[in-house]
Amino acid sequence: MHEQVTFYYGGPNRRSDRPVIERVLVVNGEELACFAASDRAQWQARLGDLHEALVADAADRVRAIDSLSTPDQLAHLYAQTCISLQRAAGHLVRVTGRVATAEPNQCRPFFEYEEEQTGAQGGEIALQALNLVFSQQCPSCRDDGTAETVPDELKARIDNFLSDCSRRAMPADSRAILEAAAERGIPCLRMDRPPYEPIEGSFRLRYNGLFRLGHGHRQHTVDGTFCVSRSESVFSLVRDRSALFEWLAAQSVPLPGNSPGQWCQSAVRAAKAAERIGYPVRLRAGRRGTVRQAPRQLADRDSVLRAAQFMIQYTPGLLVQASVPGTAFLLVVAGCRLIAVFERNDEGEETWRTVDDFHASLETLAIELAESLSVGLMSVTLVTPDIRVPLEHSGGAVVDVELAPRLDRLFEHDDPRLHRAAGAFVDWIFPDPEQSRIPLIAVTGTNGKTTTCRFLDRILAAAGMTCGLACSDGSFVASRQISNYEDGFLPGHITVLDNPEVEAAVLESTRGAAGSTGLGFERCDVAICLNVTADHLNDFVGVRTVEQLAELKRTILERARRAVVLCADDPHCRNMIRHFEDRTIGLVSLTRTAAELTGLGGAASAAGVLEEVDHRPWLVIHHRGQRIQVAAVSDIPLAFEGAAEHNVLNALHAAVAAYLTDMPVKAIACGLCALEPVYESVPGRLTFYRELPFDVCMDYAHNPAGVQTLCDFVDRLPVAGRRILCFSCSNANSNDFIRETGAAAAGRFDHYICKNFSKLFGREPHEGPRLLSEGLAAAGVPPDAMTCIESEPEAIDAALAMGRPGDLVVIVGGKRRDALWEQILRWKTET
């Protein structure tokens, strides 16, 4: 059994809301027959013999897989073994699954990971372990060198894995906080995992425990169990014990010896302070977390000197305090509510046991401290002879207050009190979970995504909001570019959602994001699907047909909480309607009436159509008996007086989505009319340059449907001279697909220049242009109307050189469109 391909989903994806690894495993016939004939319990026993970390809840797992087919049983066993390994290393993962496959010798398991390297290594070890069991069960199954693996080598590898990966595990209390946030629908971004760079430094409180709750300007940063953004004013008190006790003294909190203690920076000074205070005393590190504390009672000068000399090596100063007689108790407060009270167990290693009987004044004290400090999680340690008596009567005192307590040292990961504390902490940060979100619109489809996103960006800006936009042109905040990468994927989404200025977000969401990297959001308010046509089939995502592509894009729409907007003119979008009956449906069409759309989507649906208003076509929305006139087509610059029908359709999608996000109609109209067909606004998408004797138009049409749409637009333009097309298709596509792209332009231009799309994807330089010309020729274009030029810059120069007054030169730009646009601008100067 060996791996064929692996997908690492870093964000919500087509398989799960959680990060998962999906593997395509190839199993030969002998292995399948061996596994089918084997006793499942015997497999579990053999895995357990190899290493106990390979098996967890083995009996439940055997019962769970008995009803599955043999490949699915093997996939289930593999995924669960990956989970067992990670959990043994302290990574509290649990999600597993399998994907149906038509290949009889394949299985496609997926499993959750919390840290990518740990998940990847666990997957490799699980595969090695199963192959080792195969070799034991059926010696003839040995292949790929697995026979060389011996049990002792595997055991040593697993031991090393557990040792290394345990240091990368998220703390159990941080995990509980994230789960509490997820239960409340609060977005969360892990800041110590990719695509973030590691954030390290002395300011950090908990390794592997840094995350953000909420999006955009509503976000809050949490490090471990401390909300940095809400409790910033007391951040210094988290580590500075001296400042903390000065604050406690100012609040008249009962302290040891009724004093905050004495701050000392040398062992000699500590000894002198102890003599002034009176023995026994206790030494505490001035900075929390730098060194283990000295014994609780130091009874003479020599013991103080020895302890202080050791401690002063690791901490900038010491706090000398009177020792308080009695037993230590710890009160945990979350969300200004008491969660639990513990008593120290002094037998052997320091542990804590739960206490139920205590004086109510102690609960009041702990809660008042949490409120005064404005912290969401806190622990108060006090020493008293009798916890059933107020401190002022028992002679007890508060000996410590932790503003970022390690709850995982007190509670097991499955203790209900840990989850209650985490929930109370999250509720303290966001009393109303809805206040953690910003308006978020996701846009998917084969063609038109970026232009639709640009429309929405202008609409939200017109509504007075600071909009974050992630699209194939990059990431933007308030129209200011902050990244120039193609950002319709997880990194672009997070770049926008993590920006504290952003008040609303528009996220282009590609099939590659849903099918490979994952998305940057679990839920959005409204999701749009513009169309589904053949593109990017048979690539690394594994989508083979247009129907499968539609299913993949539908997984993005399923994340919409309020509404989905679909193109009723596209058959694959129409087929999605039945899946969203629990949400408001917005339907858009250039050919159907509002009544027809309401019939398709139901009475509660919204319809975006074209209707005559004062003898001009207008974008009109019908919803719940209202007829809302949005904007005239002639007032929308990107519509080109209606010639660009696809942009009219894009504008309709944007208008309906914005309307269903409660944007004012006036803002919708202003946004649609504000987007100009200039390179700065819509780079390389029907962008015109008119400073030459002929006109130049750059577009991004790169598939048959896109080229057909571009040709329809050019047909509607008044062109006095010739129409010249310089175009390409990604070399990552199949031969037939590239030919179809060429054929889509046939008969619509006077001359064609066939070029490459910039990257060759393993092809010879001549292949792409030749395949385009073959498609043109098959559709009837004569040889003298075609020119093949391998170099993209040379092809652009050739197209521009052909231009004469009155001509229209159309250039299809790919990923290098900035360079190509600069080349067009230079043409005027150089020629």
N, C-alpha and C positions, 0 to 999 in steps of 0.2 A: 504494500500500500504506500503510495507516495502522493505528494502535493502537486497539483497542476497549476493552481493560481490562488492567491490570497488577497482578500480585500480588508483594508483597515478603515473602519468607519469611526471618525473622531467625534461626530455629532449625531443628532437624531437622523435616522436613515430609513431606508426601505424595509429594514428588518426589525428595528427596535428604536425606542426613544433613547436608549443607552448606547455608549460606545461598544461596538462588537467587532470581532474578527470573524470573517467568513472564509472558509477554505473549501476549495474543490479538490476532493480526494479521489484518486483513481485506484480501484480495487480490482485485481485480476480474478478470473473465474475460479481458480483454485482457492483463493482466499475467501471468496463469498461462499463457496461450497463448504469449506472448513468451518467458517463461522456459523453457517446455517445448521450444521450437524453438531455443533458444540453445545454443551450445557452452559447457560449464561452465568449461573452461580459459580461454575468452575473458572470462567473468565475473571469474575470478580476476585476469586480467591488467588488466582495467579497474579493479577495486578497487585493485590495486597501483599503477596509474598515478595514482589519486587520492591515495594516501598509503601508504607501506610498512607503517604500523602497522595497516592494515586486513587484511593477509594474513600468515599464519604457517603453515608446514607446508602450503602450498597444494596440493601434489601429493597428499599423503595425504588432504586434505580432499575433493578431487575424486573420488578413488577410493572414499572412504567413502560418498558420497551417490549414486553412479551407480545403485544398486539400489533407491532409494526412489521413492515417488510424487512428482509435481511439487510439491504443497504441502509434503510432508515434506522434500524437497530444499531448498526455500526456507527452511523453518524451521531446518534444519541449518546452512545457509550463514549465516543471520542470527545464530544462537547462536554459531557459531565466530568470526564477525567481532567480536561483543561480547567474546569471550574474547581475541582477538588484540589488541584495543585496550587492554584492561586489563593484559595481560601486557607490552605495550610500555611501559606506565606503571609497571612494576615490581610489579604485583599478580599473584602466582603462582597464578592460578586455572586450572581445567581442566575442570570438570564441565559438560557440556551434555546436552540431551535434548529430546524433543518429546512432546507429548501428543496422542493420537489424537482427532480431532474428526469429528463426523458432518456438519458444515457444509462443503460443497464449496469455498467461497471463504474459508475460515479456515485458519490454521495456528497452533499453540500451542507455540512454542519456550520453553525455559527455559535459563538459564545461571548459573553460579556467580558470586558477587561476594564480595569480601573487605571492601570498604567501600561502604556503600549509595550514597552520592552518586556515587562513581566508577562503580559498576555502572549506575546510572540514566543518567548522562551518556553512558556507553559505549553503552547501548541506544539512546538517541536519535540518537547520531552514526551508529551502524550502520544504523539505519532511513533516515536522511538519505542515507547513501552508497548504499544499495541503490536507493533511489528515484532518485537521480541516475543510476545505471547504467541503470535502467529507461528513463529519459528519453533516454539516449544510444542504447540498443538499440532502443527502440520509442517514437518521439516521441508517438504517439497515447496512450501510457499516462500522460502527465503529468496529475496532479491534485493537489489539496490544496496548491497553491502550490509543489510541488517543482521546477517548471521554473525558478523564480527562483533556486534554488541554483546557484552556479557553482563549478567545481573549486577555484579559488583561495580562495574563502570557506570551503569545507569544509576545505581544507588548513590554513588559519589556525586554524580551530576545533579541529582535531585537535592541532595544535601546542600550543595553549593548554591543551587537555585533558591532554596528556602532562606539561606543565610543572606544572600544578596538582595533578594526581592522584598524581604520583610522590612528593610530600611526604606523602601519606596512606597509602602502601604499608606493609604489615607487613614488618619486616626479614626477610631470608631465614633467619637463624638462629632467629628466633622461630617462623617458619613450620615449620622443621624440627623444633623441639621439639614443636609442636602435633601434627604428623604422627606423631612418635614416640609421643606419648601416645595418639593415636587408635589406632595399631596395637596398643597394649597394652590397649586398652579402658578407658583412664583418662579420665574426664570432664574437659572443659575449658570454661571460660567466659571469653570475651574481655571485659576490663574497660574497654577504650577504644572500645567500640562500643555502639550502642543495644542494649538499653534502659538501659544505664549512662549516667550523666552523665559528661562528660569529667573525667578525674582529672589535674590538672596541678599543677606546683609544682617547686621546686628539688630536692625529694627524688626526683623521677622519674629513672630511669636511661636508658630507651630510649623514644623517642616511637613510638607504635603497637605497643609490645611488652609491654603489661601484661595478664596473664591469670592465672587460677586453675586449678590442676589438682586434681581431687578435689572431692567434695561435702561440704557441711555441716562437721562438726567434723573431718573428715579432709582438708580442703583445704589447699593450699599456694599461696602467691602468688609469681609469677615476674615480674620486671621485666627484660625483655631476656634476659640469660643468667644472672641472679642470682636465687636462690631466697631471697626476703626472709624468709620465715617460718622456714626451716631455718638460715639463716646470719645471723640478726638481730644476733648478738653482734659481728660484724665488718662490719656495714653501714657504719659510719663510715669504715672503711679503704678502701672502694670509691673515694671521692673524695679523702680526706685523705692526700696523699702523705707529708707529714711524719710523721704518726702511723704510717703503714704502714712507713716505713723504720726508725722507732724499734722497731717490733715485730720487724722482720726482724733488726735488730741484736741484740735480746734473744734471738733464736733462734740466734745465731752464724752467720747466713747470710753468705757472702762478699760484701761490699759494696765500692763504689768507695772506695779509700783506707782500707778497714776501718773505715768510719764511716758513720753514717746521713746525714751531710751537715749543713749549717748552715742554719737557718731565718732568713730575713731579710725585713723588711717595707719596705725602701727600697733604691734603687739604690746609694746610697753604702755602706750596710751590706753589700750583696752584693759590692761591689768589695773591701771590706776582708776579707770572708770568703774571697774568691778568693785574695787575697794570702797569707792564713794557710795555706790548703790547698796553694797552689802551682799555677801554671799548667802545662798547660791545665786548664780546669774546664768544667763543664756546668751550665746553669741549668734548673731544672724548676719548673713552676707548682706552688704548694703545694696547689692544689685541681685535681684532674684534670678535664679537659674545658673549662676556662675560656679557654684561649689556646693557640695553637700553640707548640711548644717552640722554644727558640733553637737555633742551629746546635750540632752535637754537641760541637765543641771551640771554646772561647773562650780565646785565647792571651795577651790583655793586658787592662789595666785599662779602656782605652777601649771595647773590644768588649764587656766585661762591663757597663759603664755603659749603653751604647746598648741592649743587649738587655734589661737589667733595667728601664730607664726605660719601654720599650715594654710589657713583660710586666706590670709592676706596676699598669698601668691596668685590667687585667682579672682579676687574681687577688689575693687578700688577702695573699699572701706568696710568697716564692721559696725554693726549696731549692737550695743551692749544693753541688755534689759534684765530687770529683775525676774527671777524664776517664780512661776506661780504654782502653788501646790494644787493637786487635783488631777482629774482625768481630762484628756483632750477630746473635744467633740467638734464635729464639722457640720455646718449647715449649708446646704446647697440651695441657692435662690435663682430662679429663672423667670424672666418676665415679671419681676417683682412679686413672685409667688414662691412660697417655700415648697421645695420638691422632696427633700429628704434630710434626715438628721442621722449622722453616724457617730459612733464611739470608737476611739482608737483601741485596737487590740494590741497590748504591749508584749504579747507572747511571741517571741521569735521575730520574723520579718514584719515590718509595719503593715498592718491591714486594718480595715474598718468594718464594723458591724452596725447594722441598722438599729436605731433607737426610736421608739414610738412615744415614750413618756417623757415630756419635757415641759418647762414652763412657757406659757404663751408669750411672756415678755421677751424671750429670746428670739422667737419668730418675728415679733414686732421690730426688734433691734435690727435683725438681718435685712428685713424688707425696707426699713427706713434708710439703711446704708445704701442699698441698691438704688433706691429712688434718688438719694442725694448725690450719688456718684454718677447716675444716669448710665448704668450698665445693664445689659440684658441677661448676663450670666455672671454669677459670683459665688464664691464660697467664703464663709466666715469660720475661722477656727478659734475656739475659745477653750480655756481651761477652767474647770470649776470642780469643787468637791461634790456638788450635787446639782445636776442639770434640772431638777424639778423645782429649783429655788432661783429667784432673780439674782443676777450677778452682784448687785449692790448689797445683797444680804449674805451671799455665800462667800464673798471675797474673791470671786472668779474674775477673769479678765479676757478681753479679746487679744489673742496673740498673733493673729495673722488674718489678712483679707486678700484673697486672690481675685483679680478682676478678669483673668483669663484662665479659669481652672481647667485642669486635665480631668474631665469627667470619665474618660476611659480608664482611669486608675481606680475609679470608685464603682463603676457599673460595668457589667458584662455587656457585650454589644447587643444582646437581645433582651436586656432588662427593660421592662415597660417604663421604668422611671427615667431612663436615659432618653427614651423617645418622647416622654412627657416634657422633660426639660428642654429638649431640642425644639419641640413644638411651641412651647411657651416663649423661647428665645426668638423664634421666627415671628410669632405673633407680636412680640414687643417691637420688632423692627418694622413689620408691616401689619398693623392692626386690620387694615383692609387689603387683602391680597391683590385686588385689582389695581391698587396704587403702585404695584411693582412693575406694571406694564406700561408701554407706550403704544400708540396706534402703529400697527405693523401690517404691511401689505406685501404678500409674496406674489411674484409674477413668474410663470413658467409657460412653456410652449416651444415650438420648434423655431418659428420666425417672429420677429417683432418685439421680443422681450425688452431689449434695451430702450427702444423708442418709447414703449409704454411706460417703462420705469421713469424715463425722463419727463414724460407728461405728468406722472403722479408726483414727482419731485417738485415740479413747478406749482402744481395744485396745492400741495401742503405748504409750500412757501407762501403762496398767495393767501392761505388761511392763517398766516402769522406764526407758523411753526418752524422751528429749526429742524430741517429734514436731513436725515442720513440716508444716503443712497449707495448701494453696492450693486454694480452691474459689470458688464464685460469691458466697459471703458475704465473701470477702477472704482475706488471708494471716494465718496464726497460727503462733506458736512457743510450745510448752508452754501452749496455750490462751490465750495473750496475743496480742491482735490487733495486727499490725504494719502492716497495710494494709487499707483498707476498699473497695478497688476490686474489681470482679468479676475474680477472679484465676485462672480456669481456663485461662489463656493463658500465653504466653511470659514476660511480666513477672512474673506471680505465681509461676510455677515457679522463676524465677531468684531472686526474693525469698527463697524458702524454701531452695533448694539452696545459696545463697551465704551463708546465715547460719551463723556458726561454732559456734552452740550446737546445731544440729540433728543428731540421731543417727539419725533415720529420717524418711522423707518420704512423704506421701500427696498425690498431685497429681490433682485433677480435670482431665481432658483433653478439651476440647470439640472438636466438629467444626470450629469456627471456628479453633481453635489449629492443628489439623493441616492445615486448608485455607486459612489466610491468614497468620497471624503466624508459625507454626511453634511447636514445643514447646520446653521448656527442658531436655530430656534426649534423649540418643540411645538409651539402653538403660534399662530398669527391670527389677526382679526379677519382679514379677507384674503382669499387666494384667487388668482386669475390663471386660467389656461386659455391661451390665445388660439392655439391650433396644434395638431399633431400630424406631422408629415414625415416621410422617410428622411432620416439624417442620423449620422453617427451609429448606424446599425453595424453589428458584428465587431464592435470595438471592445476595449478592455472592460466595459461595464457589463458585457454579456447579453445585451439586448439584440435579438435576432430579427424581430418583426415589428411593424408599426403598431400592431395590437399590444405587444409587450411594452413598447415605448409609451403607449397611452396608459397602461397599467402603472408604469413607473412614475409618470407625471401625476397620476391620480393620488399616489402616496403623498405628494406635496400638498395637494388640495385638501386631503383628509386632516391636515393640521390646522385648517381654518376653524375658528370657534364660532364666528358669526355668519359668514356668507362665503359663497364661491361664485365666481363670475366665469361664464363659459360662452364660447362662440357657437351659436346655434347653426351657423353655416358650415361648421366642421363636423363630419359624421362621428369622429372619435370623441369630440367634446360632447356632442348630443348624447352619446351612449353613457356618459358619466352622470347624467342628470339623476338617474334612479338611485345612485349611491349617496345622494346628499339631500334626501327628503327631510332630514332632521335639522337642516340649516336653510337660511334664506338663499335662494338661487337668483343670481342675476344672469339674464340671457341677453346676448347682443347679436344683432343681425343687420346686414345691409339689404337683405332681400325679403325678409318676412315682416309682417305687421306686428304691432304690440299684442293684438288679440291672439295671433298665432303663437307668439312666445309665451304668453300667459297660459295657453293651452298645453304647452310643453312643460313648463316649470311649475304650474300650479297657481292658485289665486294669490298666494303670498309672494310670488316671485316679482322681481323687478325686471323691466324690459328696456333695453337701450336700442333705439331705432333711429332711422332717418325719416323725417316728415317735413312737408312743405310748411313754411311759415313766411307769410308775405312774399310768396312766389320764390322763396329760396330754401334749399335743403338745410335743415337744422338737426343737430343732435338733440334728441328728446328722450326723456326717461319717463316711463309709466310705472307707478308703484302704488298699490292700495287705493286705486281710484283717482290718483293725482296724475296730471300731465305736466311734466316739468321741462320747460324749454331751456336748454343749456347754452348752446352757442351755434351760430351759423357756420356751416362748413367753410364758406368764403372768408370767415374771420380767423380761421385756424391756419397759420402759415404753412405748417407741415402737410396740410391737405392739398396744397397747390391747386386751389379752386376746385377741388374734387378729383383732380387727375390721379392723385395718390390714394386710391381707394383703400389700400391696406393701412395707410396712416389714419384715414377716417375711422376704420375699424379699430385700430389701436387706441384712438382718442375715445371712442365709445366705451371700450373696455375700461380705460382709465376713469372716465366720467362715472360709470356705474359703480366701480369699486370705491371711488372716493365718496360717492353719495351714500353707499352702504357703510362707510366708515364715519358718517355724520359730518362730512365736510360741507360747508355752505355752498349753495349753488353758484353764488357769485364768485367764490374762490375757484370753483371748478372751471367756470368759463374763463376767468383771468389766467389760470394756469395753462389751459389748452391754447390760449391765444398768445401766450408769452414765449412759447418755444419756437425759436427761429431756425430755419434750415441753413445754419452757418456751422462751420467746423467746430467752433468753440462750444456749441450747444449739443450737436448731434454728430460727432466726428465720424465721417465715412458712411453716413446713412442718408442718402439723397442730399448730399452736400454739394452745392454748386459753386463753381468758380467762373466768373463771367468777365474777367479782365483780359482775356485773349480775344483774337478775332473770331474765335469759336467758343462755344460753351463746353465746360467740363463738369461732369457729374460723377461723384464717387459714391459707391454703395457697397453693402456688405453681403449681397446675395451670393450664397455659397452652396446651394443645393437646388434640386430641380424646382421645388415650389417657390423658393426665393427668386430664382432667375425668371420664372414665369411671371411672378408679380412685378419684378423690375421691368420686364418687357411690356406688360400691360400698361404700366405707368408711362414708359417712353412713347408707346403708341398714342397716348392721349395728349402728348405735348406737341405744340406747333413748332416743327423743325423745318427750316427753309432748305437746309442742305442735307448732307448725308448723316446717317446714324452709324457710329463706329463703336464696337464693343470690345473691350480688353478685359478678359475674365479668366477665372480659374475655379478649381474645386479642390478641396483638401485631398492630398495624396494618401491620407489615411483611409479613404473610402475604397470600396471595391471597384474593379474595372467597369462593371456594368453601371454602377452608380455615377461614376464620372462621365460615362457616355450619355447617360440620361440627363445629366446637368447640361452637357453640350447641346443635346437635342432640344432641350427646353427653350433655347434661344434661337433656334433655326427659323429663318424666314422673317425675322423681326428687325434685322440690322443689315446695312449695306456691306460691312466688312467686319470680320472677327479676328481678333488676335488672341490666341490661346497661350496661356502662361502657367507657371507654377504658382502655388498658393503660399510660397515661402519655404515651408519645411517639405522635405522629400519623403519622410517616413519610410526610408529604406528603398525607395524606388530609384531607378535611373532618372537623370534630369529630363530626358526626352519623353518619359512615359506619360506624365500627366497631360501636357499639351497635346500629345498624339491621341490620347483617349478622348479628350474633348473634341478634337477635329473629327475623329471617327463618329462620334455622336452627331455632329453637325452634318457630316457627309451622308450618314444613314437617313437623315431627315431631309435631304435634298439640297443642301448648300453646296454650290460648285467649288472646286479646289481653288480657283483664283480669288475667291472671296474669303479665304482663310489664310492666316499666317501663324506658324507655331514658333514661339520664342521661349527658350527655357528660362533665361534670366528675367526675374520680375522687373528690376529697374530698366533693363533694356526694352522689355515689352512696353513699359509705360512711355519711354522715350519714343518708341516707334508709333504708338497710338497718337501721341501728341504731334508728332511730325506729320501725320496724315491729315491733321485737322486743317480745314479751310474755312473762310468766312461763311457763317450760316450753319456749319456742322455742329453736331452734338457728339462729343466723345465721352462714353460711359466707361468708367474704370471700376472694376470690382477689387477692392482692397481687402487684404486679410489681416493677420496679426501685426503686420508692419505698416498699418495705414498712416501712422504719423510720419514715417519716413517717406511714404509715397505722396502724401499731401505736400510735404516740403519740396519734393521733386517737382510737383505740379507748379507750386509757387515760384520755384527757381526758373522754370521754363520761360517765363515772361522776360526775366532779366538776361538769361543766357542766350536767348534767341532773338 
